[in-house]
Amino acid sequence: MIAITNGKVVTVTGETYEKGTVLVDEGKIAAVGKNVEIPADAQIIDAEGCWVTPGLIDCHTHISNFNEPRTNPSIPLDGNEMSSPITPQVRAIDAVNPYDYAIDVVRKAGFSTVCILPGSANLIGGTGTVIKLRKVETAEEMEVPGCEQMKFAMGENPKRCYGTDRKLPMTRMGVAALIRETLYKAKVYSDKLKAAEIDPSKAPEPDFQMDALVPVVRGEMRCRIHAHRSDDIMTAIRYAEEFGLDYTIEHCTEGYKILNALKKRQVRCTIGPHLWGPEKQELWDKRIDNPAILANAGICVSLTADEGSKTAHLPATIGMLMRNGLSEQDAFAGVTINPAKTLGLEKRIGSLEVGKDADIAIFDGHPFSSLTLCRLSMIDGQIVHNTMEE
């Protein structure tokens, strides 16, 4: 049993305790509060002068899949299978290396859980995987099963990747049309599978790609749709509604331009990266107060670095978002409970509550200050990083 005492305990979903205690037992949070009875045999971690938070979550990363450190820039990144614009059959878990450079760097920054998504070169890029940044030997030991989500992409990335070869999609019309065509085929395939449950003679020919999309068109697997520009966001919403998809908008760079449309539908958004310059047209109208505008309108906002090891710098970047209007509560929610909801894991992670996984971070100052260090990271009750006594 472990007792973290005397720190400023930010539960995120409940009270913040100026001098609180978090009690951990068998990988779970056993108690949180101001006057927690500490068993005599408990290991004490004195967090005097520190902030104690849930383990941080980045629900849109390319950790491990983007191959750090890179040895040869000419070799394609594992996270982008660019041989075809439609690759729902590929899986991010197959390119997860537990010894990847980024994993330890991000773990030491206070992150306990990340979602690794295929990159955005493809219209339908494959299934992302959720992992806990445990110190283990195999990817399977890191994976949180049942949280797979399908990656889609709109806009310049797929156009640039395939249109320059004079192949579909060359235009935004082509992007939307090919996605619709693929979803239509997947819906027909899914309907045939259902019919075959009653009459096996109606079973379709096996199709590896379509099998991957069956849970998508049945609304059983969430879609993570990369879209920066406001028109791309609305096109994504349009086809998502046509096919009854469960979806989030990733990046949502121009979300502030279509605030009413997003608010009306209560679209869940993952916003970031926040420090990119105008490297492509889709980012020309990027605003650093976009997360604040959406969160203040009541939209569920998760915050991301959209990176590999640079996820470690996300907390300091969030400090800049706070300086540009994001409330402290929304800042904490953006890397804890909101991404937990996006991943369907809010009952397990994302806040300091009794019964939840003991994923905890201790910071020696405000977690979103560039002057602060994460001093301890705990995942499932196991300490995976600790400089508290240095």
Buried (B, 14 or more C-beta within 10 A) or exposed (E): BBBBBBBBBBBBBEEBBEEBBBBBBEEBBBBBBEEBEEEEEBEEBEBEEBBBBBBBBBBBBBBBBBBBEEEEEEEEBBBBBBEBBBBBBBBBBEBBBBEBBBBBBBBBBBBBBBBBBBBBBBBBBBBBBBBBBBBEEEBEEBBBEEBBBBBBBBBBBBBEBBBEEEEBBBEBEBBBBBBBEBBEBBBEBBBBBEBEEEEEEEEBEEBEBBBBBBBBBBEEBBBBBBBBBBBBBBBBBEBBEEBEBBBBBBBBBBBBBBBEBBEEEEBBBBBBBBEBEEEEEBBEBBBBBBBBBBBBBEBBBBBBBBBBBBBBBBBBBBBBBBEBBBEEEBBBBBBBBBBBBBBBBBEBBBBBBEEBBBBBBBBBBBBBBEEBEBBBBBBBBBBBBBEBEE
